[in-house]
Amino acid sequence: MPEPSTTNAALAEAAGLRRAWAEHRADVEAAIAAAARLRSGFARPADPAAEPLPAHRAPEAGR
């Protein structure tokens, strides 16, 4: 398994954050950690077509 700093560097590079990684590494690593926490906080539905929120519709004219 790759080192976390190597993985974070690759994620930053893929996101186009090369300069931010070089100048503000701690902030980029904190953002990556926050995104990982948020991602693991939601349960994946069994049905891939299921929406996590109810569908929205555009307001009707005159209402």
KEVO-126805 format. One line per 8 residues: their letters; for each residue x, y, z of N, C-alpha, C. Coordinates in Angstrom, 2 decimals. Example, Ala and Ser with C-alpha at 12.3 -4.5 7.8 and 13.67 -1.06 7.14 Angstrom:
<nodes>
as = 13.19 -5.69 7.80 12.30 -4.50 7.80 13.20 -3.30 7.80; 12.85 -2.25 7.08 13.67 -1.06 7.14 12.90 0.03 7.87
</nodes>
This chain:
<nodes>
mpepsttn = 0.85 -1.18 0.00 0.00 0.00 0.00 0.89 1.24 0.00; 0.59 2.22 -0.86 1.44 3.40 -0.92 1.33 4.25 0.34; 2.36 5.01 0.59 2.38 5.93 1.73 1.28 6.97 1.56; 0.63 7.43 2.67 -0.43 8.44 2.54 0.05 9.73 1.88; 1.29 10.15 2.16 1.78 11.39 1.56 1.93 11.24 0.05; 2.32 10.03 -0.42 2.43 9.78 -1.85 1.05 9.79 -2.49; 0.07 9.16 -1.82 -1.30 9.13 -2.32 -1.87 10.55 -2.36; -1.65 11.31 -1.28 -2.15 12.69 -1.24 -1.51 13.54 -2.33
aalaeaag = -0.24 13.33 -2.57 0.44 14.08 -3.63 -0.18 13.74 -4.99; -0.49 12.48 -5.20 -1.11 12.07 -6.47 -2.50 12.65 -6.60; -3.27 12.68 -5.50 -4.61 13.27 -5.54 -4.53 14.77 -5.83; -3.59 15.45 -5.19 -3.42 16.88 -5.43 -3.03 17.15 -6.87; -2.15 16.34 -7.41 -1.72 16.48 -8.80 -2.91 16.27 -9.74; -3.70 15.23 -9.47 -4.85 14.93 -10.33 -5.90 16.04 -10.28; -5.99 16.73 -9.14 -6.96 17.80 -8.99 -6.42 19.14 -9.50; -5.19 19.15 -9.99 -4.61 20.39 -10.50 -4.11 21.31 -9.39
lrrawaeh = -3.75 20.73 -8.27 -3.32 21.52 -7.11 -1.82 21.45 -6.87; -1.05 21.40 -7.93 0.41 21.28 -7.78 0.99 22.45 -6.98; 0.57 23.66 -7.32 1.11 24.84 -6.63 0.63 24.88 -5.18; -0.66 24.58 -4.95 -1.18 24.55 -3.58 -0.46 23.48 -2.76; -0.19 22.33 -3.37 0.53 21.26 -2.67 1.92 21.73 -2.26; 2.57 22.47 -3.14 3.93 22.94 -2.85 3.93 24.03 -1.78; 2.92 24.92 -1.81 2.93 26.08 -0.93 2.08 25.90 0.34; 1.07 25.05 0.29 0.15 24.90 1.42 -0.21 23.43 1.64
radveaai = 0.81 22.62 1.80 0.62 21.17 1.88 -0.32 20.77 3.02; -0.18 21.36 4.18 -1.03 20.99 5.32 -2.50 21.26 5.03; -2.79 22.37 4.37 -4.18 22.70 4.03 -4.75 21.71 3.02; -3.96 21.33 2.04 -4.42 20.37 1.03 -4.65 19.01 1.69; -3.75 18.60 2.57 -3.93 17.33 3.26 -5.16 17.36 4.16; -5.44 18.49 4.80 -6.64 18.62 5.63 -7.90 18.52 4.77; -7.88 19.12 3.60 -9.02 19.05 2.69 -9.24 17.62 2.19; -8.17 16.92 1.89 -8.29 15.52 1.45 -8.87 14.67 2.57
aaaarlrs = -8.42 14.88 3.80 -8.94 14.12 4.93 -10.42 14.43 5.17; -10.81 15.70 5.04 -12.22 16.08 5.22 -13.09 15.44 4.14; -12.61 15.42 2.91 -13.37 14.79 1.83 -13.53 13.29 2.07; -12.51 12.65 2.60 -12.59 11.22 2.89 -13.60 10.95 4.00; -13.62 11.82 5.02 -14.60 11.66 6.10 -16.02 11.84 5.58; -16.23 12.84 4.74 -17.56 13.08 4.19 -18.01 11.92 3.31; -17.09 11.41 2.51 -17.43 10.32 1.60 -17.85 9.07 2.37; -17.18 8.79 3.48 -17.52 7.59 4.25 -18.74 7.81 5.14
gfarpadp = -19.24 9.03 5.24 -20.39 9.34 6.08 -21.72 9.02 5.44; -21.75 8.71 4.16 -22.99 8.42 3.46 -23.01 6.95 3.06; -24.13 6.30 3.33 -24.27 4.91 2.94 -24.63 4.83 1.46; -23.99 3.95 0.76 -24.28 3.75 -0.66 -25.57 2.95 -0.78; -26.54 3.45 -1.58 -27.80 2.70 -1.72 -27.57 1.39 -2.47; -28.43 0.41 -2.18 -28.31 -0.89 -2.83 -28.64 -0.78 -4.32; -29.58 0.10 -4.65 -29.99 0.31 -6.04 -29.16 1.45 -6.62; -28.33 1.22 -7.63 -27.49 2.29 -8.17 -28.29 3.44 -8.78
aaeplpah = -29.55 3.18 -9.15 -30.37 4.24 -9.74 -31.08 5.08 -8.68; -31.00 4.68 -7.42 -31.67 5.41 -6.35 -31.03 6.78 -6.16; -31.86 7.78 -5.91 -31.36 9.12 -5.67 -31.24 9.34 -4.16; -30.18 9.99 -3.71 -30.03 10.21 -2.28 -31.02 11.24 -1.74; -31.54 12.10 -2.60 -32.52 13.11 -2.22 -33.72 12.98 -3.14; -34.86 13.48 -2.73 -36.00 13.44 -3.64 -35.71 14.25 -4.90; -36.33 13.85 -5.97 -36.14 14.57 -7.23 -36.71 15.98 -7.10; -36.08 16.90 -7.76 -36.54 18.29 -7.77 -37.15 18.59 -9.12
rapeagr = -38.08 19.50 -9.13 -38.64 19.91 -10.41 -38.64 21.42 -10.47; -38.63 21.92 -11.68 -38.64 23.37 -11.89 -40.00 23.92 -11.50; -40.02 25.12 -10.93 -41.32 25.71 -10.57 -42.15 25.96 -11.82; -43.46 25.80 -11.66 -44.37 26.03 -12.77 -44.61 27.53 -12.93; -44.80 27.97 -14.14 -45.07 29.39 -14.41 -46.39 29.79 -13.73; -46.42 30.95 -13.12 -47.63 31.47 -12.51 -47.86 30.98 -11.09; -46.96 30.25 -10.54 -47.13 29.78 -9.16 -46.24 30.51 -8.22
</nodes>
